[in-house]
Amino acid sequence: MTETEALAGIAAVAREHLAIADGIAPEARLVEDLGLDSLRLLTLAAEVENRFRIRLEPEDEAAIETVGDLVRTVVRKVEAAGRGGAEPG
């Protein structure tokens, strides 16, 4: 999976589940720029997990501040799942 594909999928989740049509750029900050509160962050995380069939661990979520951080995490998790092995903690 490429970062472009991951970004497109995340943008689709944002449109469908969070009513965010604009501002889904890698440099956009989830809280400050997109205005996501804790409930909307949880919704985003759950829907991203469903869409990409991955599991975001608490340490993953803690390190995600921007859309780009989320994109890179998704790509890493999808690639790890594709190799059939668990990703190192």
N, CA, C and O atoms as a GROMACS GRO file, in nm:
protein
  356
    1MET      N    1   0.085  -0.118   0.000
    1MET     CA    2   0.000   0.000   0.000
    1MET      C    3   0.089   0.124   0.000
    1MET      O    4   0.189   0.130   0.071
    2THR      N    5   0.050   0.220  -0.081
    2THR     CA    6   0.127   0.345  -0.086
    2THR      C    7   0.067   0.447   0.010
    2THR      O    8  -0.046   0.432   0.057
    3GLU      N    9   0.144   0.550   0.037
    3GLU     CA   10   0.093   0.658   0.122
    3GLU      C   11  -0.024   0.729   0.054
    3GLU      O   12  -0.116   0.774   0.122
    4THR      N   13  -0.021   0.739  -0.077
    4THR     CA   14  -0.131   0.802  -0.151
    4THR      C   15  -0.260   0.724  -0.134
    4THR      O   16  -0.367   0.782  -0.114
    5GLU      N   17  -0.250   0.591  -0.140
    5GLU     CA   18  -0.369   0.506  -0.120
    5GLU      C   19  -0.421   0.518   0.023
    5GLU      O   20  -0.542   0.526   0.045
    6ALA      N   21  -0.330   0.520   0.118
    6ALA     CA   22  -0.370   0.533   0.258
    6ALA      C   23  -0.438   0.668   0.282
    6ALA      O   24  -0.540   0.676   0.349
    7LEU      N   25  -0.380   0.775   0.226
    7LEU     CA   26  -0.439   0.908   0.242
    7LEU      C   27  -0.579   0.914   0.182
    7LEU      O   28  -0.669   0.972   0.241
    8ALA      N   29  -0.597   0.853   0.066
    8ALA     CA   30  -0.729   0.850   0.002
    8ALA      C   31  -0.829   0.776   0.090
    8ALA      O   32  -0.944   0.820   0.103
    9GLY      N   33  -0.788   0.665   0.148
    9GLY     CA   34  -0.877   0.589   0.236
    9GLY      C   35  -0.912   0.666   0.362
    9GLY      O   36  -1.027   0.663   0.406
   10ILE      N   37  -0.815   0.734   0.420
   10ILE     CA   38  -0.839   0.814   0.540
   10ILE      C   39  -0.931   0.931   0.507
   10ILE      O   40  -1.019   0.964   0.586
   11ALA      N   41  -0.911   0.993   0.392
   11ALA     CA   42  -0.998   1.103   0.349
   11ALA      C   43  -1.142   1.053   0.332
   11ALA      O   44  -1.237   1.123   0.368
   12ALA      N   45  -1.158   0.932   0.277
   12ALA     CA   46  -1.291   0.875   0.261
   12ALA      C   47  -1.356   0.851   0.397
   12ALA      O   48  -1.475   0.880   0.415
   13VAL      N   49  -1.281   0.800   0.493
   13VAL     CA   50  -1.333   0.780   0.629
   13VAL      C   51  -1.375   0.914   0.688
   13VAL      O   52  -1.482   0.924   0.748
   14ALA      N   53  -1.292   1.015   0.672
   14ALA     CA   54  -1.324   1.148   0.726
   14ALA      C   55  -1.452   1.204   0.665
   14ALA      O   56  -1.534   1.264   0.736
   15ARG      N   57  -1.470   1.184   0.535
   15ARG     CA   58  -1.592   1.232   0.469
   15ARG      C   59  -1.715   1.155   0.517
   15ARG      O   60  -1.816   1.214   0.554
   16GLU      N   61  -1.703   1.022   0.517
   16GLU     CA   62  -1.818   0.937   0.545
   16GLU      C   63  -1.860   0.938   0.692
   16GLU      O   64  -1.980   0.933   0.722
   17HIS      N   65  -1.765   0.945   0.782
   17HIS     CA   66  -1.797   0.927   0.924
   17HIS      C   67  -1.779   1.052   1.009
   17HIS      O   68  -1.831   1.058   1.121
   18LEU      N   69  -1.707   1.151   0.958
   18LEU     CA   70  -1.681   1.271   1.037
   18LEU      C   71  -1.726   1.399   0.967
   18LEU      O   72  -1.710   1.509   1.021
   19ALA      N   73  -1.782   1.386   0.848
   19ALA     CA   74  -1.830   1.501   0.770
   19ALA      C   75  -1.720   1.605   0.747
   19ALA      O   76  -1.746   1.725   0.750
   20ILE      N   77  -1.598   1.557   0.723
   20ILE     CA   78  -1.486   1.646   0.692
   20ILE      C   79  -1.456   1.628   0.544
   20ILE      O   80  -1.406   1.524   0.501
   21ALA      N   81  -1.486   1.731   0.466
   21ALA     CA   82  -1.464   1.721   0.322
   21ALA      C   83  -1.333   1.786   0.280
   21ALA      O   84  -1.275   1.748   0.178
   22ASP      N   85  -1.287   1.882   0.356
   22ASP     CA   86  -1.165   1.956   0.320
   22ASP      C   87  -1.062   1.942   0.431
   22ASP      O   88  -1.094   1.904   0.544
   23GLY      N   89  -0.938   1.973   0.398
   23GLY     CA   90  -0.834   1.977   0.500
   23GLY      C   91  -0.763   1.847   0.526
   23GLY      O   92  -0.685   1.837   0.621
   24ILE      N   93  -0.788   1.746   0.444
   24ILE     CA   94  -0.723   1.617   0.466
   24ILE      C   95  -0.591   1.616   0.388
   24ILE      O   96  -0.577   1.549   0.285
   25ALA      N   97  -0.498   1.691   0.438
   25ALA     CA   98  -0.363   1.697   0.382
   25ALA      C   99  -0.268   1.637   0.485
   25ALA      O  100  -0.297   1.643   0.605
   26PRO      N  101  -0.157   1.580   0.442
   26PRO     CA  102  -0.066   1.515   0.537
   26PRO      C  103  -0.023   1.606   0.653
   26PRO      O  104  -0.002   1.557   0.764
   27GLU      N  105  -0.010   1.734   0.629
   27GLU     CA  106   0.037   1.824   0.734
   27GLU      C  107  -0.074   1.869   0.829
   27GLU      O  108  -0.046   1.934   0.930
   28ALA      N  109  -0.200   1.836   0.799
   28ALA     CA  110  -0.311   1.877   0.884
   28ALA      C  111  -0.304   1.807   1.019
   28ALA      O  112  -0.289   1.685   1.026
   29ARG      N  113  -0.314   1.887   1.125
   29ARG     CA  114  -0.315   1.831   1.261
   29ARG      C  115  -0.458   1.790   1.296
   29ARG      O  116  -0.553   1.863   1.269
   30LEU      N  117  -0.471   1.673   1.355
   30LEU     CA  118  -0.603   1.616   1.380
   30LEU      C  119  -0.687   1.702   1.474
   30LEU      O  120  -0.806   1.723   1.448
   31VAL      N  121  -0.629   1.751   1.579
   31VAL     CA  122  -0.704   1.830   1.677
   31VAL      C  123  -0.709   1.976   1.636
   31VAL      O  124  -0.817   2.034   1.626
   32GLU      N  125  -0.594   2.035   1.614
   32GLU     CA  126  -0.587   2.178   1.591
   32GLU      C  127  -0.647   2.219   1.456
   32GLU      O  128  -0.720   2.318   1.450
   33ASP      N  129  -0.617   2.147   1.350
   33ASP     CA  130  -0.662   2.187   1.216
   33ASP      C  131  -0.797   2.126   1.177
   33ASP      O  132  -0.880   2.193   1.116
   34LEU      N  133  -0.818   1.999   1.212
   34LEU     CA  134  -0.944   1.933   1.176
   34LEU      C  135  -1.049   1.945   1.284
   34LEU      O  136  -1.166   1.914   1.261
   35GLY      N  137  -1.009   1.991   1.403
   35GLY     CA  138  -1.105   2.014   1.510
   35GLY      C  139  -1.164   1.888   1.571
   35GLY      O  140  -1.278   1.890   1.619
   36LEU      N  141  -1.088   1.779   1.569
   36LEU     CA  142  -1.140   1.654   1.624
   36LEU      C  143  -1.129   1.654   1.776
   36LEU      O  144  -1.022   1.679   1.831
   37ASP      N  145  -1.240   1.625   1.843
   37ASP     CA  146  -1.238   1.608   1.988
   37ASP      C  147  -1.214   1.459   2.017
   37ASP      O  148  -1.195   1.380   1.925
   38SER      N  149  -1.216   1.423   2.144
   38SER     CA  150  -1.181   1.285   2.181
   38SER      C  151  -1.277   1.183   2.119
   38SER      O  152  -1.234   1.076   2.077
   39LEU      N  153  -1.404   1.214   2.113
   39LEU     CA  154  -1.501   1.120   2.054
   39LEU      C  155  -1.477   1.104   1.905
   39LEU      O  156  -1.484   0.993   1.853
   40ARG      N  157  -1.451   1.213   1.836
   40ARG     CA  158  -1.428   1.206   1.692
   40ARG      C  159  -1.293   1.139   1.661
   40ARG      O  160  -1.280   1.071   1.560
   41LEU      N  161  -1.194   1.158   1.749
   41LEU     CA  162  -1.066   1.086   1.732
   41LEU      C  163  -1.088   0.936   1.745
   41LEU      O  164  -1.032   0.857   1.668
   42LEU      N  165  -1.168   0.897   1.842
   42LEU     CA  166  -1.199   0.755   1.862
   42LEU      C  167  -1.274   0.699   1.741
   42LEU      O  168  -1.247   0.587   1.697
   43THR      N  169  -1.368   0.776   1.689
   43THR     CA  170  -1.441   0.735   1.569
   43THR      C  171  -1.345   0.717   1.452
   43THR      O  172  -1.352   0.618   1.380
   44LEU      N  173  -1.256   0.814   1.433
   44LEU     CA  174  -1.158   0.806   1.325
   44LEU      C  175  -1.073   0.680   1.340
   44LEU      O  176  -1.054   0.607   1.243
   45ALA      N  177  -1.022   0.656   1.459
   45ALA     CA  178  -0.938   0.539   1.483
   45ALA      C  179  -1.014   0.409   1.452
   45ALA      O  180  -0.962   0.321   1.384
   46ALA      N  181  -1.136   0.398   1.502
   46ALA     CA  182  -1.215   0.277   1.481
   46ALA      C  183  -1.246   0.255   1.334
   46ALA      O  184  -1.237   0.142   1.284
   47GLU      N  185  -1.282   0.360   1.264
   47GLU     CA  186  -1.318   0.346   1.123
   47GLU      C  187  -1.195   0.319   1.035
   47GLU      O  188  -1.204   0.247   0.936
   48VAL      N  189  -1.081   0.376   1.072
   48VAL     CA  190  -0.956   0.347   1.000
   48VAL      C  191  -0.920   0.200   1.020
   48VAL      O  192  -0.880   0.132   0.926
   49GLU      N  193  -0.933   0.151   1.144
   49GLU     CA  194  -0.907   0.010   1.170
   49GLU      C  195  -0.998  -0.079   1.085
   49GLU      O  196  -0.952  -0.177   1.026
   50ASN      N  197  -1.124  -0.045   1.078
   50ASN     CA  198  -1.220  -0.124   0.998
   50ASN      C  199  -1.186  -0.119   0.850
   50ASN      O  200  -1.186  -0.222   0.783
   51ARG      N  201  -1.158  -0.002   0.799
   51ARG     CA  202  -1.134   0.015   0.655
   51ARG      C  203  -1.009  -0.059   0.610
   51ARG      O  204  -1.009  -0.124   0.505
   52PHE      N  205  -0.902  -0.049   0.690
   52PHE     CA  206  -0.774  -0.107   0.649
   52PHE      C  207  -0.747  -0.244   0.712
   52PHE      O  208  -0.646  -0.307   0.682
   53ARG      N  209  -0.837  -0.289   0.799
   53ARG     CA  210  -0.824  -0.419   0.866
   53ARG      C  211  -0.692  -0.428   0.944
   53ARG      O  212  -0.614  -0.522   0.929
   54ILE      N  213  -0.671  -0.325   1.026
   54ILE     CA  214  -0.552  -0.319   1.111
   54ILE      C  215  -0.595  -0.292   1.253
   54ILE      O  216  -0.713  -0.267   1.280
   55ARG      N  217  -0.501  -0.298   1.344
   55ARG     CA  218  -0.526  -0.267   1.484
   55ARG      C  219  -0.430  -0.156   1.524
   55ARG      O  220  -0.308  -0.173   1.515
   56LEU      N  221  -0.484  -0.043   1.568
   56LEU     CA  222  -0.401   0.067   1.619
   56LEU      C  223  -0.385   0.048   1.769
   56LEU      O  224  -0.483   0.053   1.844
   57GLU      N  225  -0.264   0.027   1.810
   57GLU     CA  226  -0.234   0.009   1.952
   57GLU      C  227  -0.231   0.146   2.020
   57GLU      O  228  -0.213   0.247   1.954
   58PRO      N  229  -0.248   0.150   2.152
   58PRO     CA  230  -0.244   0.278   2.223
   58PRO      C  231  -0.117   0.358   2.197
   58PRO      O  232  -0.122   0.481   2.189
   59GLU      N  233  -0.003   0.290   2.185
   59GLU     CA  234   0.122   0.362   2.158
   59GLU      C  235   0.123   0.421   2.017
   59GLU      O  236   0.185   0.525   1.993
   60ASP      N  237   0.056   0.354   1.923
   60ASP     CA  238   0.042   0.409   1.788
   60ASP      C  239  -0.040   0.537   1.795
   60ASP      O  240  -0.001   0.641   1.741
   61GLU      N  241  -0.155   0.528   1.861
   61GLU     CA  242  -0.246   0.641   1.870
   61GLU      C  243  -0.180   0.761   1.939
   61GLU      O  244  -0.203   0.875   1.900
   62ALA      N  245  -0.100   0.734   2.041
   62ALA     CA  246  -0.035   0.842   2.114
   62ALA      C  247   0.065   0.918   2.028
   62ALA      O  248   0.090   1.036   2.052
   63ALA      N  249   0.121   0.852   1.928
   63ALA     CA  250   0.223   0.913   1.842
   63ALA      C  251   0.163   0.984   1.721
   63ALA      O  252   0.236   1.048   1.645
   64ILE      N  253   0.032   0.974   1.702
   64ILE     CA  254  -0.031   1.032   1.584
   64ILE      C  255  -0.085   1.171   1.616
   64ILE      O  256  -0.178   1.186   1.696
   65GLU      N  257  -0.026   1.271   1.553
   65GLU     CA  258  -0.073   1.408   1.570
   65GLU      C  259  -0.126   1.468   1.439
   65GLU      O  260  -0.212   1.556   1.441
   66THR      N  261  -0.074   1.420   1.327
   66THR     CA  262  -0.114   1.474   1.197
   66THR      C  263  -0.172   1.364   1.110
   66THR      O  264  -0.159   1.246   1.139
   67VAL      N  265  -0.236   1.406   1.003
   67VAL     CA  266  -0.286   1.310   0.904
   67VAL      C  267  -0.169   1.229   0.849
   67VAL      O  268  -0.182   1.108   0.828
   68GLY      N  269  -0.055   1.294   0.825
   68GLY     CA  270   0.063   1.223   0.774
   68GLY      C  271   0.111   1.116   0.870
   68GLY      O  272   0.151   1.008   0.826
   69ASP      N  273   0.107   1.145   1.001
   69ASP     CA  274   0.144   1.043   1.100
   69ASP      C  275   0.051   0.922   1.088
   69ASP      O  276   0.096   0.808   1.093
   70LEU      N  277  -0.078   0.949   1.072
   70LEU     CA  278  -0.176   0.841   1.058
   70LEU      C  279  -0.152   0.762   0.930
   70LEU      O  280  -0.160   0.640   0.930
   71VAL      N  281  -0.124   0.832   0.821
   71VAL     CA  282  -0.096   0.767   0.693
   71VAL      C  283   0.022   0.671   0.707
   71VAL      O  284   0.013   0.555   0.667
   72ARG      N  285   0.132   0.720   0.763
   72ARG     CA  286   0.251   0.635   0.778
   72ARG      C  287   0.224   0.516   0.868
   72ARG      O  288   0.274   0.406   0.843
   73THR      N  289   0.145   0.535   0.973
   73THR     CA  290   0.112   0.425   1.064
   73THR      C  291   0.027   0.321   0.991
   73THR      O  292   0.050   0.201   1.005
   74VAL      N  293  -0.070   0.366   0.913
   74VAL     CA  294  -0.155   0.274   0.838
   74VAL      C  295  -0.070   0.193   0.739
   74VAL      O  296  -0.084   0.071   0.732
   75VAL      N  297   0.016   0.259   0.665
   75VAL     CA  298   0.100   0.189   0.568
   75VAL      C  299   0.185   0.085   0.638
   75VAL      O  300   0.196  -0.029   0.592
   76ARG      N  301   0.246   0.122   0.749
   76ARG     CA  302   0.332   0.030   0.824
   76ARG      C  303   0.252  -0.090   0.875
   76ARG      O  304   0.298  -0.203   0.865
   77LYS      N  305   0.132  -0.065   0.927
   77LYS     CA  306   0.050  -0.174   0.981
   77LYS      C  307  -0.001  -0.266   0.870
   77LYS      O  308  -0.002  -0.388   0.886
   78VAL      N  309  -0.042  -0.209   0.758
   78VAL     CA  310  -0.091  -0.290   0.647
   78VAL      C  311   0.022  -0.377   0.593
   78VAL      O  312   0.002  -0.495   0.565
   79GLU      N  313   0.140  -0.319   0.578
   79GLU     CA  314   0.255  -0.397   0.529
   79GLU      C  315   0.291  -0.508   0.626
   79GLU      O  316   0.323  -0.619   0.583
   80ALA      N  317   0.287  -0.479   0.755
   80ALA     CA  318   0.318  -0.582   0.855
   80ALA      C  319   0.215  -0.695   0.850
   80ALA      O  320   0.251  -0.812   0.861
   81ALA      N  321   0.089  -0.660   0.833
   81ALA     CA  322  -0.017  -0.761   0.824
   81ALA      C  323  -0.001  -0.844   0.697
   81ALA      O  324  -0.028  -0.964   0.697
   82GLY      N  325   0.042  -0.779   0.590
   82GLY     CA  326   0.061  -0.848   0.463
   82GLY      C  327   0.173  -0.950   0.468
   82GLY      O  328   0.171  -1.048   0.394
   83ARG      N  329   0.269  -0.927   0.556
   83ARG     CA  330   0.380  -1.023   0.571
   83ARG      C  331   0.338  -1.140   0.659
   83ARG      O  332   0.412  -1.238   0.674
   84GLY      N  333   0.218  -1.130   0.717
   84GLY     CA  334   0.168  -1.240   0.796
   84GLY      C  335   0.223  -1.246   0.937
   84GLY      O  336   0.194  -1.339   1.012
   85GLY      N  337   0.303  -1.148   0.973
   85GLY     CA  338   0.358  -1.149   1.107
   85GLY      C  339   0.315  -1.028   1.186
   85GLY      O  340   0.274  -0.926   1.130
   86ALA      N  341   0.323  -1.040   1.314
   86ALA     CA  342   0.291  -0.927   1.400
   86ALA      C  343   0.404  -0.825   1.391
   86ALA      O  344   0.521  -0.859   1.380
   87GLU      N  345   0.364  -0.702   1.398
   87GLU     CA  346   0.463  -0.596   1.393
   87GLU      C  347   0.528  -0.584   1.529
   87GLU      O  348   0.460  -0.594   1.631
   88PRO      N  349   0.659  -0.564   1.533
   88PRO     CA  350   0.724  -0.548   1.662
   88PRO      C  351   0.671  -0.426   1.735
   88PRO      O  352   0.646  -0.321   1.676
   89GLY      N  353   0.654  -0.443   1.866
   89GLY     CA  354   0.599  -0.339   1.951
   89GLY      C  355   0.668  -0.213   1.945
   89GLY      O  356   0.630  -0.118   2.013
   0.00000   0.00000   0.00000
